[in-house]
Amino acid sequence: MRSESGQALVEMALSLTVLVFLLFGIIDFGRLFHAYLALDHAGREAARAASIGASDAQINTIAIQGSPGLDSAKLNISISPTEDQRKRGVYATISLTYSIEILTPVMAQIIPNPFSLQNQTVMRVE
């Protein structure tokens, strides 16, 4: 009968590799989902401010404050229409774009790195 002392080590190495990649994939997905939810919240807050007559500077500040945990330097904010064209009954559109880097090396090869998240919120000006 042959010795099988290394079999458990080889099986553990193979299964542990898959589990580690799965764990890091879950972490990356969680980070992406958190950033998406933060963008969605910030977009709604900024669109609400635009709908009640806030200035573009105030809308930018509200969007940045409404996205805690995100790097404000990577957050791009687009407001349409401009401040002087927002009249009652017009629809204000807030578009947010945020780039987030993927940590898992295998996932970074599959999807674009950095991954660009986008959110667009539309509300009618009151």
N, C-alpha and C positions, 0 to 999 in steps of 0.2 A: 504494500500500500504506500502511495506517495504522500509526501508531506504537503499539507494545504495551509501552511501557516501564513502565507502572504496573500491568500485569496481575499480575506476580509479587508485587508489594507487596500487592495486594488479596487474592490467594490465600493468601499467608502470614498476613495478618491474620485471615482467616476460619479457617484451619486452626489457627493458634496459639491462638485463643480456645477452641476445642474441646479442644485438648491441655492447656491450663492448667486448665480445669474438670475434665478427666479426672484430672489429676495431683492436684488438691486433693481430689477425691472419693476417690482411693486413699489419700491421707493421712488423711482423716477416717475411712474404713473401718478403717485400721490402728490409729488411736487408739481407736475403739470396740472393736475386737477385743482390743487389749491390755487395756483396762479390763475387758472381760468375762472374760478369762483370769485377771486379777488377782483379780476378785471370786470366781471359781470356786475358785481356790487358797485365798483367805482363808476362804471358806465351809467348805471341807474341813478346814482347820486348826482352825477354831473348833468345828466339829461334833465333831472328834476330841477336842478338849479337853473339850467338854461330855460326851462319852460316857465319859470316864475320871474324871469327878467334879470338874471345875474349877468355880470360882465364876463368877457372871455378870460380875464385874469382870475376872477373868482371861480369860474368853472374849472380852470386848470388846477387851482389850489384844491378844490373839492375833489377832483379826480385823483390827485396825488394822495390826499389825506384818506380817501376812501379805499385805497389799496395798500393796507399795511402789510408788511412782510415782503413787498416787492421793491426792487431797486428803481427809484424814480428816474434815474439817469437812462434806464432802458425803456421807459414808458413813453410812447409817442401818442399825443393827443391831437385829434383833429375835430374841429367844431364847424358845423355847417348849419345854417348860413351864418355869416359874420354878425357881430354884435349889432351893427346899425341896420341890418336887414331882418332881424328877428322881430316880427310884429305879431299881434294877436291872431291866432288861427294858422300860422305858419308852423311847419314841423321842424323842430330842432333835432339834428343828428349829431351824436357824439360817437366818434370812432376811436377805439383804443387798440394799440398794438404793443405787444411785449415779447421780447426775445428771452428764452430761457435755455440754458445749456443742459444737455443730457449728460448724466454722470457715468452711466454704464457703457463701457467701450463697445460692446456688441450692439447695443441699442443705438449708439451714436453712428454706427456704420449703416444701420437699417433706415433710420429716419433722419431728416436733415438736422444738423447740429450747428448753431443753435436753432431750436424749434421756435417758430413764430406763432404766437397766440393772438387772435383778433377778436374784438367784440364791437358790435355796433348797436346803439340804443337810440330809438326815435321816440320823441314825445312832442305833443302839440303845445305850442306856446299859449299860455293863458292870458 
